[in-house]
Amino acid sequence: MAKQRLHKFLAAAGVGSRRRCEELIAEGRVMVDGVEVREMGVVVDPDSQVIRFDDEVVTAEKPVHFVVHKPVGYLCTSSDDWGRKTVISLVKDRHRRRLFTVGRLDEDSEGLIFVTNDGDFANKVAHPRYGLEKTYELKLHGYLDDDQLDRVRKGVWLSTGKSQPMFVRILKRSKQYTHVRVQLNEGKNRELRRIFAKVGHAVGRLVRTRIGPMELRGLKKGLSRRIGKAEVEAILAACESNKSEGDARTKGLRSSDSERFAGEKAKSKPVKLSKKEAARKKKRVVALGRSEGRRSRAEEAQAKKRGPAAGGKKKPARKKSGVGPKKSGFKKAPAGKKKAGRKKKGRS
């Protein structure tokens, strides 16, 4: 076997994904020839060096790929400290390889998921850069109207940011339930559930029916089967085609931007400023922003005083009542005259 980077070898051996293997190396859980390694980018020769993970020798395994129909109630993890059921337990592998799931489905979801020991395959299927399309079918509580459908298609704001535009098709709609089909290129943690909850609809059932060219059709719930070589090649080819299309789109945007601003750059050459001049320019910009802010606040205050015709708010009219203000029993003394004071009695 040729020399390769340590994290890539660990991923190919089924220890985990490349990113997870980098984390394990940083934690000091990997040793090469008895020496702990924490640096990234270390090149190893698996034929002549002994590599250990958690004091167990790691050897390169033949890559194997499975597809599983995950039922509700199973976790997408290699092991669980609480003894809950895992997707790995549904795979019947007589060689007992180090297997892991490609991506995740939460405990309440079901459908298609890959299980493998091939780190490169897992990286290409799950990484957003390759944009492998995934299809889901959802059962929503309530009637999803057209306005809510448009909001979901365009993207809604979540706590993690705005969701990406997505393809959504209504399969069946009634007062009680709405069945939809959704296609995504990138799936985040419970993203679909959060998106539809944002527009007021809880997800009753979520099933992943397709990943790239691989469909769930024909595989019963709770069962798994090994993926053939031709199917693996078709999945990887779909990943590469999506990646090349994404790179072409990005390149096209960059080239159009460069053509757009090429004339302006040719006309005006940039002038280099000294440090003092740059600092003065920055101060002027900051001062201008502050003055603009003060001016806008002053204009708002004046508009409020002028009334609604000038853009301000009208003061509420004082309610008239039949009872006028109470009059005091003392009359006001006219101007220029003093009130007659009370004479003080002197002592006799």
Phi and psi in degrees as GROMACS dihedral restraints (atoms count N, CA, C in turn):
[ dihedral_restraints ]
;  ai    aj    ak    al  type     phi  dphi    fc
    3     4     5     6     1   -72.9    20    10
    4     5     6     7     1   162.5    20    10
    6     7     8     9     1   -68.8    20    10
    7     8     9    10     1   146.8    20    10
    9    10    11    12     1  -156.5    20    10
   10    11    12    13     1   167.8    20    10
   12    13    14    15     1   -69.4    20    10
   13    14    15    16     1   150.3    20    10
   15    16    17    18     1   -63.0    20    10
   16    17    18    19     1   -46.4    20    10
   18    19    20    21     1   -66.6    20    10
   19    20    21    22     1   -31.0    20    10
   21    22    23    24     1   -70.5    20    10
   22    23    24    25     1   -38.8    20    10
   24    25    26    27     1   -65.4    20    10
   25    26    27    28     1   -41.8    20    10
   27    28    29    30     1   -63.9    20    10
   28    29    30    31     1   -39.0    20    10
   30    31    32    33     1   -66.4    20    10
   31    32    33    34     1   -40.6    20    10
   33    34    35    36     1   -67.4    20    10
   34    35    36    37     1   -28.0    20    10
   36    37    38    39     1   -80.4    20    10
   37    38    39    40     1    -5.6    20    10
   39    40    41    42     1    92.8    20    10
   40    41    42    43     1    13.5    20    10
   42    43    44    45     1   -69.3    20    10
   43    44    45    46     1   -35.4    20    10
   45    46    47    48     1   169.2    20    10
   46    47    48    49     1  -171.5    20    10
   48    49    50    51     1   -71.2    20    10
   49    50    51    52     1   169.6    20    10
   51    52    53    54     1   -62.9    20    10
   52    53    54    55     1   -41.4    20    10
   54    55    56    57     1   -65.7    20    10
   55    56    57    58     1   -40.9    20    10
   57    58    59    60     1   -65.4    20    10
   58    59    60    61     1   -37.7    20    10
   60    61    62    63     1   -65.6    20    10
   61    62    63    64     1   -35.7    20    10
   63    64    65    66     1   -63.5    20    10
   64    65    66    67     1   -39.0    20    10
   66    67    68    69     1   -65.3    20    10
   67    68    69    70     1   -39.8    20    10
   69    70    71    72     1   -65.7    20    10
   70    71    72    73     1   -36.8    20    10
   72    73    74    75     1   -66.1    20    10
   73    74    75    76     1   -43.1    20    10
   75    76    77    78     1   -64.8    20    10
   76    77    78    79     1   -29.2    20    10
   78    79    80    81     1   -78.2    20    10
   79    80    81    82     1    -7.2    20    10
   81    82    83    84     1    80.0    20    10
   82    83    84    85     1    26.3    20    10
   84    85    86    87     1   -96.4    20    10
   85    86    87    88     1     2.8    20    10
   87    88    89    90     1  -118.1    20    10
   88    89    90    91     1   136.1    20    10
   90    91    92    93     1  -128.2    20    10
   91    92    93    94     1   141.8    20    10
   93    94    95    96     1  -122.0    20    10
   94    95    96    97     1   115.8    20    10
   96    97    98    99     1    55.4    20    10
   97    98    99   100     1    40.3    20    10
   99   100   101   102     1    80.3    20    10
  100   101   102   103     1     3.0    20    10
  102   103   104   105     1  -111.3    20    10
  103   104   105   106     1   130.1    20    10
  105   106   107   108     1   -69.8    20    10
  106   107   108   109     1   134.2    20    10
  108   109   110   111     1  -117.4    20    10
  109   110   111   112     1   127.5    20    10
  111   112   113   114     1  -123.7    20    10
  112   113   114   115     1    -6.1    20    10
  114   115   116   117     1   -87.3    20    10
  115   116   117   118     1   150.3    20    10
  117   118   119   120     1   -90.6    20    10
  118   119   120   121     1   151.7    20    10
  120   121   122   123     1    83.9    20    10
  121   122   123   124     1    13.5    20    10
  123   124   125   126     1   -72.2    20    10
  124   125   126   127     1   130.9    20    10
  126   127   128   129     1   -96.3    20    10
  127   128   129   130     1   132.1    20    10
  129   130   131   132     1  -126.4    20    10
  130   131   132   133     1   159.3    20    10
  132   133   134   135     1  -116.0    20    10
  133   134   135   136     1   100.5    20    10
  135   136   137   138     1   -60.9    20    10
  136   137   138   139     1   -22.4    20    10
  138   139   140   141     1   -75.5    20    10
  139   140   141   142     1   -30.4    20    10
  141   142   143   144     1  -113.2    20    10
  142   143   144   145     1   -11.0    20    10
  144   145   146   147     1  -116.6    20    10
  145   146   147   148     1   150.2    20    10
  147   148   149   150     1  -100.5    20    10
  148   149   150   151     1   121.0    20    10
  150   151   152   153     1  -113.3    20    10
  151   152   153   154     1   128.5    20    10
  153   154   155   156     1  -122.5    20    10
  154   155   156   157     1   143.0    20    10
  156   157   158   159     1  -127.2    20    10
  157   158   159   160     1   118.7    20    10
  159   160   161   162     1    52.8    20    10
  160   161   162   163     1    45.9    20    10
  162   163   164   165     1    64.8    20    10
  163   164   165   166     1    16.9    20    10
  165   166   167   168     1  -116.2    20    10
  166   167   168   169     1   135.1    20    10
  168   169   170   171     1   -69.6    20    10
  169   170   171   172     1   132.2    20    10
  171   172   173   174     1  -103.9    20    10
  172   173   174   175     1   124.7    20    10
  174   175   176   177     1  -121.4    20    10
  175   176   177   178     1   151.7    20    10
  177   178   179   180     1   -69.8    20    10
  178   179   180   181     1   128.4    20    10
  180   181   182   183     1  -105.2    20    10
  181   182   183   184     1   156.8    20    10
  183   184   185   186     1   -70.7    20    10
  184   185   186   187     1   128.9    20    10
  186   187   188   189     1   -63.9    20    10
  187   188   189   190     1   137.6    20    10
  189   190   191   192     1  -136.3    20    10
  190   191   192   193     1   146.2    20    10
  192   193   194   195     1  -134.6    20    10
  193   194   195   196     1   134.4    20    10
  195   196   197   198     1  -127.2    20    10
  196   197   198   199     1   153.5    20    10
  198   199   200   201     1  -118.5    20    10
  199   200   201   202     1   135.9    20    10
  201   202   203   204     1  -126.7    20    10
  202   203   204   205     1   139.8    20    10
  204   205   206   207     1   -95.1    20    10
  205   206   207   208     1    96.8    20    10
  207   208   209   210     1   -75.1    20    10
  208   209   210   211     1   127.1    20    10
  210   211   212   213     1   -86.0    20    10
  211   212   213   214     1   171.3    20    10
  213   214   215   216     1   -69.7    20    10
  214   215   216   217     1   140.4    20    10
  216   217   218   219     1    99.4    20    10
  217   218   219   220     1     0.6    20    10
  219   220   221   222     1  -107.5    20    10
  220   221   222   223     1   143.2    20    10
  222   223   224   225     1   -98.9    20    10
  223   224   225   226     1   145.5    20    10
  225   226   227   228     1   -92.1    20    10
  226   227   228   229     1    71.7    20    10
  228   229   230   231     1  -147.5    20    10
  229   230   231   232     1   157.8    20    10
  231   232   233   234     1   -72.1    20    10
  232   233   234   235     1   -36.0    20    10
  234   235   236   237     1  -152.9    20    10
  235   236   237   238     1   157.1    20    10
  237   238   239   240     1  -133.2    20    10
  238   239   240   241     1   128.8    20    10
  240   241   242   243     1   -67.8    20    10
  241   242   243   244     1   -21.9    20    10
  243   244   245   246     1   -92.9    20    10
  244   245   246   247     1     2.5    20    10
  246   247   248   249     1    76.8    20    10
  247   248   249   250     1    19.8    20    10
  249   250   251   252     1   -77.7    20    10
  250   251   252   253     1   160.7    20    10
  252   253   254   255     1   -72.6    20    10
  253   254   255   256     1   140.9    20    10
  255   256   257   258     1  -121.5    20    10
  256   257   258   259     1   158.7    20    10
  258   259   260   261     1   -66.5    20    10
  259   260   261   262     1   -32.9    20    10
  261   262   263   264     1   -61.1    20    10
  262   263   264   265     1   -31.3    20    10
  264   265   266   267     1   -68.8    20    10
  265   266   267   268     1   -15.8    20    10
  267   268   269   270     1   -82.6    20    10
  268   269   270   271     1   -12.8    20    10
  270   271   272   273     1   -92.6    20    10
  271   272   273   274     1   126.5    20    10
  273   274   275   276     1   -98.4    20    10
  274   275   276   277     1    97.3    20    10
  276   277   278   279     1  -117.2    20    10
  277   278   279   280     1   111.0    20    10
  279   280   281   282     1   -70.7    20    10
  280   281   282   283     1   -21.6    20    10
  282   283   284   285     1   -86.2    20    10
  283   284   285   286     1    -6.1    20    10
  285   286   287   288     1    52.2    20    10
  286   287   288   289     1    55.5    20    10
  288   289   290   291     1   -77.5    20    10
  289   290   291   292     1   167.4    20    10
  291   292   293   294     1   -80.3    20    10
  292   293   294   295     1   100.7    20    10
  294   295   296   297     1  -106.9    20    10
  295   296   297   298     1   153.4    20    10
  297   298   299   300     1  -149.6    20    10
  298   299   300   301     1   159.5    20    10
  300   301   302   303     1   -84.5    20    10
  301   302   303   304     1   149.1    20    10
  303   304   305   306     1   -96.0    20    10
  304   305   306   307     1   107.2    20    10
  306   307   308   309     1    76.7    20    10
  307   308   309   310     1  -167.7    20    10
  309   310   311   312     1  -142.6    20    10
  310   311   312   313     1   153.3    20    10
  312   313   314   315     1  -129.4    20    10
  313   314   315   316     1   132.3    20    10
  315   316   317   318     1   -68.1    20    10
  316   317   318   319     1   168.9    20    10
  318   319   320   321     1   -60.4    20    10
  319   320   321   322     1   -32.1    20    10
  321   322   323   324     1   -86.0    20    10
  322   323   324   325     1    -3.5    20    10
  324   325   326   327     1  -102.4    20    10
  325   326   327   328     1   165.1    20    10
  327   328   329   330     1  -142.8    20    10
  328   329   330   331     1   169.1    20    10
  330   331   332   333     1   126.2    20    10
  331   332   333   334     1  -155.7    20    10
  333   334   335   336     1   -79.2    20    10
  334   335   336   337     1   133.7    20    10
  336   337   338   339     1  -153.2    20    10
  337   338   339   340     1   145.3    20    10
  339   340   341   342     1   -94.6    20    10
  340   341   342   343     1   145.5    20    10
  342   343   344   345     1  -128.7    20    10
  343   344   345   346     1   130.2    20    10
  345   346   347   348     1  -155.8    20    10
  346   347   348   349     1   173.7    20    10
  348   349   350   351     1  -119.3    20    10
  349   350   351   352     1    11.5    20    10
  351   352   353   354     1   -97.4    20    10
  352   353   354   355     1   107.6    20    10
  354   355   356   357     1   -67.5    20    10
  355   356   357   358     1   -38.6    20    10
  357   358   359   360     1   -63.9    20    10
  358   359   360   361     1   -42.9    20    10
  360   361   362   363     1   -62.1    20    10
  361   362   363   364     1   -44.9    20    10
  363   364   365   366     1   -63.4    20    10
  364   365   366   367     1   -39.1    20    10
  366   367   368   369     1   -64.8    20    10
  367   368   369   370     1   -42.2    20    10
  369   370   371   372     1   -72.1    20    10
  370   371   372   373     1   -34.5    20    10
  372   373   374   375     1   -74.4    20    10
  373   374   375   376     1   -39.7    20    10
  375   376   377   378     1   -93.4    20    10
  376   377   378   379     1   -23.3    20    10
  378   379   380   381     1   -72.8    20    10
  379   380   381   382     1   135.0    20    10
  381   382   383   384     1   -63.1    20    10
  382   383   384   385     1   -22.0    20    10
  384   385   386   387     1   -61.8    20    10
  385   386   387   388     1   -34.2    20    10
  387   388   389   390     1   -84.8    20    10
  388   389   390   391     1   -20.2    20    10
  390   391   392   393     1    58.5    20    10
  391   392   393   394     1    41.7    20    10
  393   394   395   396     1   -69.3    20    10
  394   395   396   397     1   126.3    20    10
  396   397   398   399     1   -74.1    20    10
  397   398   399   400     1   135.4    20    10
  399   400   401   402     1  -124.0    20    10
  400   401   402   403     1   137.0    20    10
  402   403   404   405     1  -113.9    20    10
  403   404   405   406     1   136.7    20    10
  405   406   407   408     1  -130.3    20    10
  406   407   408   409     1   149.5    20    10
  408   409   410   411     1  -121.1    20    10
  409   410   411   412     1   128.7    20    10
  411   412   413   414     1  -124.7    20    10
  412   413   414   415     1   147.7    20    10
  414   415   416   417     1  -113.6    20    10
  415   416   417   418     1   114.4    20    10
  417   418   419   420     1  -103.0    20    10
  418   419   420   421     1   147.4    20    10
  420   421   422   423     1   -82.7    20    10
  421   422   423   424     1   129.3    20    10
  423   424   425   426     1    94.7    20    10
  424   425   426   427     1   177.8    20    10
  426   427   428   429     1   -95.9    20    10
  427   428   429   430     1   117.3    20    10
  429   430   431   432     1   -86.6    20    10
  430   431   432   433     1   107.6    20    10
  432   433   434   435     1   -80.9    20    10
  433   434   435   436     1   176.1    20    10
  435   436   437   438     1   -68.3    20    10
  436   437   438   439     1   -35.8    20    10
  438   439   440   441     1   -64.6    20    10
  439   440   441   442     1   -44.0    20    10
  441   442   443   444     1   -65.0    20    10
  442   443   444   445     1   -36.7    20    10
  444   445   446   447     1   -62.8    20    10
  445   446   447   448     1   -42.2    20    10
  447   448   449   450     1   -64.9    20    10
  448   449   450   451     1   -38.4    20    10
  450   451   452   453     1   -62.2    20    10
  451   452   453   454     1   -42.8    20    10
  453   454   455   456     1   -66.6    20    10
  454   455   456   457     1   -40.3    20    10
  456   457   458   459     1   -65.4    20    10
  457   458   459   460     1   -37.8    20    10
  459   460   461   462     1   -81.6    20    10
  460   461   462   463     1   -24.7    20    10
  462   463   464   465     1   112.5    20    10
  463   464   465   466     1   138.5    20    10
  465   466   467   468     1  -120.9    20    10
  466   467   468   469     1   158.1    20    10
  468   469   470   471     1   -84.9    20    10
  469   470   471   472     1   126.9    20    10
  471   472   473   474     1  -116.9    20    10
  472   473   474   475     1   178.7    20    10
  474   475   476   477     1   -65.7    20    10
  475   476   477   478     1   -25.2    20    10
  477   478   479   480     1   -94.9    20    10
  478   479   480   481     1     4.0    20    10
  480   481   482   483     1   122.6    20    10
  481   482   483   484     1  -173.0    20    10
  483   484   485   486     1   -84.6    20    10
  484   485   486   487     1   135.2    20    10
  486   487   488   489     1   -72.6    20    10
  487   488   489   490     1   153.3    20    10
  489   490   491   492     1   -75.2    20    10
  490   491   492   493     1   152.3    20    10
  492   493   494   495     1   -60.1    20    10
  493   494   495   496     1   141.4    20    10
  495   496   497   498     1  -141.6    20    10
  496   497   498   499     1   160.1    20    10
  498   499   500   501     1   -85.7    20    10
  499   500   501   502     1   124.0    20    10
  501   502   503   504     1  -131.2    20    10
  502   503   504   505     1   127.7    20    10
  504   505   506   507     1  -126.8    20    10
  505   506   507   508     1   132.3    20    10
  507   508   509   510     1   -83.5    20    10
  508   509   510   511     1   124.4    20    10
  510   511   512   513     1   -92.0    20    10
  511   512   513   514     1   -39.8    20    10
  513   514   515   516     1  -156.7    20    10
  514   515   516   517     1   141.8    20    10
  516   517   518   519     1  -142.4    20    10
  517   518   519   520     1   132.3    20    10
  519   520   521   522     1  -146.0    20    10
  520   521   522   523     1  -179.0    20    10
  522   523   524   525     1   -67.9    20    10
  523   524   525   526     1   -33.0    20    10
  525   526   527   528     1   -87.0    20    10
  526   527   528   529     1   -42.4    20    10
  528   529   530   531     1  -138.5    20    10
  529   530   531   532     1   156.5    20    10
  531   532   533   534     1  -133.6    20    10
  532   533   534   535     1   126.5    20    10
  534   535   536   537     1  -103.6    20    10
  535   536   537   538     1   126.9    20    10
  537   538   539   540     1  -131.0    20    10
  538   539   540   541     1   158.8    20    10
  540   541   542   543     1  -119.5    20    10
  541   542   543   544     1   130.1    20    10
  543   544   545   546     1  -124.5    20    10
  544   545   546   547     1   140.5    20    10
  546   547   548   549     1  -120.9    20    10
  547   548   549   550     1   129.9    20    10
  549   550   551   552     1  -130.0    20    10
  550   551   552   553     1   147.3    20    10
  552   553   554   555     1   -98.8    20    10
  553   554   555   556     1   -16.6    20    10
  555   556   557   558     1  -145.7    20    10
  556   557   558   559     1   125.0    20    10
  558   559   560   561     1  -116.2    20    10
  559   560   561   562     1   126.4    20    10
  561   562   563   564     1  -103.2    20    10
  562   563   564   565     1   177.5    20    10
  564   565   566   567     1   -61.7    20    10
  565   566   567   568     1   114.2    20    10
  567   568   569   570     1    52.4    20    10
  568   569   570   571     1    34.8    20    10
  570   571   572   573     1   -65.7    20    10
  571   572   573   574     1   -46.1    20    10
  573   574   575   576     1   -63.2    20    10
  574   575   576   577     1   -40.1    20    10
  576   577   578   579     1   -63.2    20    10
  577   578   579   580     1   -39.8    20    10
  579   580   581   582     1   -71.7    20    10
  580   581   582   583     1   -35.8    20    10
  582   583   584   585     1   -64.5    20    10
  583   584   585   586     1   -48.8    20    10
  585   586   587   588     1   -73.4    20    10
  586   587   588   589     1   -27.9    20    10
  588   589   590   591     1   -66.7    20    10
  589   590   591   592     1   -29.6    20    10
  591   592   593   594     1   -65.7    20    10
  592   593   594   595     1   -32.1    20    10
  594   595   596   597     1   -96.1    20    10
  595   596   597   598     1     8.5    20    10
  597   598   599   600     1    94.6    20    10
  598   599   600   601     1    24.7    20    10
  600   601   602   603     1  -133.1    20    10
  601   602   603   604     1   122.5    20    10
  603   604   605   606     1   -82.1    20    10
  604   605   606   607     1   145.9    20    10
  606   607   608   609     1   -89.3    20    10
  607   608   609   610     1   118.2    20    10
  609   610   611   612     1   -85.0    20    10
  610   611   612   613     1   -34.6    20    10
  612   613   614   615     1  -148.5    20    10
  613   614   615   616     1   138.8    20    10
  615   616   617   618     1  -134.3    20    10
  616   617   618   619     1   122.9    20    10
  618   619   620   621     1  -129.1    20    10
  619   620   621   622     1   126.6    20    10
  621   622   623   624     1   -87.6    20    10
  622   623   624   625     1   119.7    20    10
  624   625   626   627     1  -105.1    20    10
  625   626   627   628     1   -13.4    20    10
  627   628   629   630     1  -157.9    20    10
  628   629   630   631     1   140.7    20    10
  630   631   632   633     1  -130.6    20    10
  631   632   633   634     1   106.8    20    10
  633   634   635   636     1    60.8    20    10
  634   635   636   637     1  -128.5    20    10
  636   637   638   639     1   -82.8    20    10
  637   638   639   640     1    -7.3    20    10
  639   640   641   642     1   -87.5    20    10
  640   641   642   643     1   126.6    20    10
  642   643   644   645     1  -111.6    20    10
  643   644   645   646     1   157.1    20    10
  645   646   647   648     1   -81.2    20    10
  646   647   648   649     1   -13.7    20    10
  648   649   650   651     1   -58.0    20    10
  649   650   651   652     1   133.1    20    10
  651   652   653   654     1    93.0    20    10
  652   653   654   655     1    -8.2    20    10
  654   655   656   657     1  -109.5    20    10
  655   656   657   658     1   119.3    20    10
  657   658   659   660     1   -74.2    20    10
  658   659   660   661     1   157.5    20    10
  660   661   662   663     1   -63.8    20    10
  661   662   663   664     1   132.2    20    10
  663   664   665   666     1    87.5    20    10
  664   665   666   667     1     1.1    20    10
  666   667   668   669     1  -109.4    20    10
  667   668   669   670     1   164.4    20    10
  669   670   671   672     1  -140.5    20    10
  670   671   672   673     1   160.5    20    10
  672   673   674   675     1  -148.6    20    10
  673   674   675   676     1   156.8    20    10
  675   676   677   678     1   -82.3    20    10
  676   677   678   679     1   140.4    20    10
  678   679   680   681     1   -87.9    20    10
  679   680   681   682     1   134.2    20    10
  681   682   683   684     1   -74.9    20    10
  682   683   684   685     1   169.0    20    10
  684   685   686   687     1   -63.8    20    10
  685   686   687   688     1   -41.5    20    10
  687   688   689   690     1   -63.9    20    10
  688   689   690   691     1   -38.3    20    10
  690   691   692   693     1   -67.5    20    10
  691   692   693   694     1   -39.5    20    10
  693   694   695   696     1   -63.6    20    10
  694   695   696   697     1   -42.8    20    10
  696   697   698   699     1   -63.3    20    10
  697   698   699   700     1   -37.7    20    10
  699   700   701   702     1   -65.8    20    10
  700   701   702   703     1   -39.5    20    10
  702   703   704   705     1   -65.7    20    10
  703   704   705   706     1   -45.4    20    10
  705   706   707   708     1   -65.9    20    10
  706   707   708   709     1   -36.1    20    10
  708   709   710   711     1   -64.5    20    10
  709   710   711   712     1   -38.5    20    10
  711   712   713   714     1   -64.3    20    10
  712   713   714   715     1   -37.9    20    10
  714   715   716   717     1   -63.5    20    10
  715   716   717   718     1   -45.6    20    10
  717   718   719   720     1   -66.5    20    10
  718   719   720   721     1   -38.4    20    10
  720   721   722   723     1   -65.9    20    10
  721   722   723   724     1   -41.2    20    10
  723   724   725   726     1   -64.8    20    10
  724   725   726   727     1   -39.0    20    10
  726   727   728   729     1   -64.9    20    10
  727   728   729   730     1   -43.9    20    10
  729   730   731   732     1   -65.5    20    10
  730   731   732   733     1   -37.7    20    10
  732   733   734   735     1   -66.0    20    10
  733   734   735   736     1   -40.6    20    10
  735   736   737   738     1   -65.5    20    10
  736   737   738   739     1   -41.3    20    10
  738   739   740   741     1   -64.7    20    10
  739   740   741   742     1   -37.9    20    10
  741   742   743   744     1   -65.7    20    10
  742   743   744   745     1   -40.9    20    10
  744   745   746   747     1   -63.4    20    10
  745   746   747   748     1   -43.2    20    10
  747   748   749   750     1   -64.0    20    10
  748   749   750   751     1   -42.4    20    10
  750   751   752   753     1   -64.9    20    10
  751   752   753   754     1   -40.1    20    10
  753   754   755   756     1   -62.8    20    10
  754   755   756   757     1   -40.0    20    10
  756   757   758   759     1   -65.2    20    10
  757   758   759   760     1   -41.6    20    10
  759   760   761   762     1   -66.2    20    10
  760   761   762   763     1   -41.3    20    10
  762   763   764   765     1   -65.7    20    10
  763   764   765   766     1   -39.9    20    10
  765   766   767   768     1   -65.4    20    10
  766   767   768   769     1   -37.8    20    10
  768   769   770   771     1   -64.8    20    10
  769   770   771   772     1   -41.3    20    10
  771   772   773   774     1   -66.1    20    10
  772   773   774   775     1   -39.2    20    10
  774   775   776   777     1   -66.8    20    10
  775   776   777   778     1   -34.8    20    10
  777   778   779   780     1   -65.6    20    10
  778   779   780   781     1   -40.6    20    10
  780   781   782   783     1  -101.0    20    10
  781   782   783   784     1     7.2    20    10
  783   784   785   786     1   -65.9    20    10
  784   785   786   787     1   -42.6    20    10
  786   787   788   789     1   -64.1    20    10
  787   788   789   790     1   -40.3    20    10
  789   790   791   792     1   -66.4    20    10
  790   791   792   793     1   -37.9    20    10
  792   793   794   795     1   -68.2    20    10
  793   794   795   796     1   -35.5    20    10
  795   796   797   798     1   -69.3    20    10
  796   797   798   799     1   -35.2    20    10
  798   799   800   801     1   -72.4    20    10
  799   800   801   802     1   -46.9    20    10
  801   802   803   804     1  -113.6    20    10
  802   803   804   805     1   119.6    20    10
  804   805   806   807     1   -86.3    20    10
  805   806   807   808     1   138.6    20    10
  807   808   809   810     1   -66.9    20    10
  808   809   810   811     1   138.5    20    10
  810   811   812   813     1  -100.1    20    10
  811   812   813   814     1   126.9    20    10
  813   814   815   816     1   -82.5    20    10
  814   815   816   817     1   128.8    20    10
  816   817   818   819     1  -101.6    20    10
  817   818   819   820     1   148.4    20    10
  819   820   821   822     1   -74.5    20    10
  820   821   822   823     1   171.2    20    10
  822   823   824   825     1   -62.8    20    10
  823   824   825   826     1   -40.0    20    10
  825   826   827   828     1   -66.7    20    10
  826   827   828   829     1   -44.6    20    10
  828   829   830   831     1   -64.9    20    10
  829   830   831   832     1   -38.6    20    10
  831   832   833   834     1   -64.1    20    10
  832   833   834   835     1   -39.3    20    10
  834   835   836   837     1   -66.1    20    10
  835   836   837   838     1   -40.4    20    10
  837   838   839   840     1   -64.0    20    10
  838   839   840   841     1   -41.7    20    10
  840   841   842   843     1   -62.5    20    10
  841   842   843   844     1   -41.1    20    10
  843   844   845   846     1   -63.4    20    10
  844   845   846   847     1   -40.8    20    10
  846   847   848   849     1   -64.0    20    10
  847   848   849   850     1   -40.7    20    10
  849   850   851   852     1   -63.4    20    10
  850   851   852   853     1   -40.3    20    10
  852   853   854   855     1   -64.2    20    10
  853   854   855   856     1   -43.0    20    10
  855   856   857   858     1   -64.4    20    10
  856   857   858   859     1   -43.2    20    10
  858   859   860   861     1   -64.6    20    10
  859   860   861   862     1   -39.4    20    10
  861   862   863   864     1   -62.8    20    10
  862   863   864   865     1   -41.3    20    10
  864   865   866   867     1   -62.8    20    10
  865   866   867   868     1   -40.3    20    10
  867   868   869   870     1   -65.9    20    10
  868   869   870   871     1   -43.5    20    10
  870   871   872   873     1   -64.0    20    10
  871   872   873   874     1   -38.6    20    10
  873   874   875   876     1   -63.3    20    10
  874   875   876   877     1   -39.7    20    10
  876   877   878   879     1   -64.2    20    10
  877   878   879   880     1   -43.1    20    10
  879   880   881   882     1   -64.6    20    10
  880   881   882   883     1   -39.5    20    10
  882   883   884   885     1   -64.0    20    10
  883   884   885   886     1   -43.1    20    10
  885   886   887   888     1   -65.3    20    10
  886   887   888   889     1   -39.1    20    10
  888   889   890   891     1   -66.4    20    10
  889   890   891   892     1   -39.0    20    10
  891   892   893   894     1   -65.7    20    10
  892   893   894   895     1   -40.7    20    10
  894   895   896   897     1   -63.5    20    10
  895   896   897   898     1   -38.5    20    10
  897   898   899   900     1   -63.4    20    10
  898   899   900   901     1   -40.5    20    10
  900   901   902   903     1   -65.4    20    10
  901   902   903   904     1   -41.7    20    10
  903   904   905   906     1   -65.7    20    10
  904   905   906   907     1   -37.9    20    10
  906   907   908   909     1   -64.0    20    10
  907   908   909   910     1   -36.0    20    10
  909   910   911   912     1   -66.0    20    10
  910   911   912   913     1   -37.4    20    10
  912   913   914   915     1   -70.3    20    10
  913   914   915   916     1   -38.1    20    10
  915   916   917   918     1   -68.4    20    10
  916   917   918   919     1   -29.1    20    10
  918   919   920   921     1   110.3    20    10
  919   920   921   922     1  -175.0    20    10
  921   922   923   924     1   -68.2    20    10
  922   923   924   925     1   -28.1    20    10
  924   925   926   927     1   -64.5    20    10
  925   926   927   928     1   -31.1    20    10
  927   928   929   930     1   -97.9    20    10
  928   929   930   931     1     9.4    20    10
  930   931   932   933     1   101.8    20    10
  931   932   933   934     1     1.5    20    10
  933   934   935   936     1   -93.8    20    10
  934   935   936   937     1   177.5    20    10
  936   937   938   939     1   -91.9    20    10
  937   938   939   940     1   139.5    20    10
  939   940   941   942     1   -80.6    20    10
  940   941   942   943     1   135.7    20    10
  942   943   944   945     1   -73.1    20    10
  943   944   945   946     1   139.7    20    10
  945   946   947   948     1   -64.8    20    10
  946   947   948   949     1   137.3    20    10
  948   949   950   951     1   -70.7    20    10
  949   950   951   952     1   147.1    20    10
  951   952   953   954     1   -78.2    20    10
  952   953   954   955     1   131.6    20    10
  954   955   956   957     1   -68.2    20    10
  955   956   957   958     1   136.1    20    10
  957   958   959   960     1   -91.7    20    10
  958   959   960   961     1   136.7    20    10
  960   961   962   963     1  -126.7    20    10
  961   962   963   964     1   157.8    20    10
  963   964   965   966     1   -70.1    20    10
  964   965   966   967     1   -24.2    20    10
  966   967   968   969     1   -92.3    20    10
  967   968   969   970     1   122.8    20    10
  969   970   971   972     1   -83.5    20    10
  970   971   972   973     1  -178.7    20    10
  972   973   974   975     1   -68.0    20    10
  973   974   975   976     1   149.0    20    10
  975   976   977   978     1   -68.9    20    10
  976   977   978   979     1   136.0    20    10
  978   979   980   981     1   -98.5    20    10
  979   980   981   982     1   137.7    20    10
  981   982   983   984     1   -81.3    20    10
  982   983   984   985     1   160.6    20    10
  984   985   986   987     1   -79.2    20    10
  985   986   987   988     1    -8.9    20    10
  987   988   989   990     1   -98.8    20    10
  988   989   990   991     1   135.3    20    10
  990   991   992   993     1   -87.6    20    10
  991   992   993   994     1   147.7    20    10
  993   994   995   996     1   -76.6    20    10
  994   995   996   997     1   132.5    20    10
  996   997   998   999     1   -69.9    20    10
  997   998   999  1000     1   138.4    20    10
  999  1000  1001  1002     1   -64.4    20    10
 1000  1001  1002  1003     1   158.2    20    10
 1002  1003  1004  1005     1   -66.8    20    10
 1003  1004  1005  1006     1   142.1    20    10
 1005  1006  1007  1008     1    88.0    20    10
 1006  1007  1008  1009     1   -10.6    20    10
 1008  1009  1010  1011     1  -114.5    20    10
 1009  1010  1011  1012     1   144.3    20    10
 1011  1012  1013  1014     1   -98.9    20    10
 1012  1013  1014  1015     1   152.5    20    10
 1014  1015  1016  1017     1   -69.0    20    10
 1015  1016  1017  1018     1   142.4    20    10
 1017  1018  1019  1020     1   -74.0    20    10
 1018  1019  1020  1021     1   120.7    20    10
 1020  1021  1022  1023     1   -82.4    20    10
 1021  1022  1023  1024     1   162.0    20    10
 1023  1024  1025  1026     1   -80.6    20    10
 1024  1025  1026  1027     1   129.7    20    10
 1026  1027  1028  1029     1   -70.3    20    10
 1027  1028  1029  1030     1   136.5    20    10
 1029  1030  1031  1032     1   -89.8    20    10
 1030  1031  1032  1033     1   132.9    20    10
 1032  1033  1034  1035     1   -81.3    20    10
 1033  1034  1035  1036     1   130.0    20    10
 1035  1036  1037  1038     1   -88.1    20    10
 1036  1037  1038  1039     1   164.9    20    10
 1038  1039  1040  1041     1   -81.3    20    10
 1039  1040  1041  1042     1   135.9    20    10
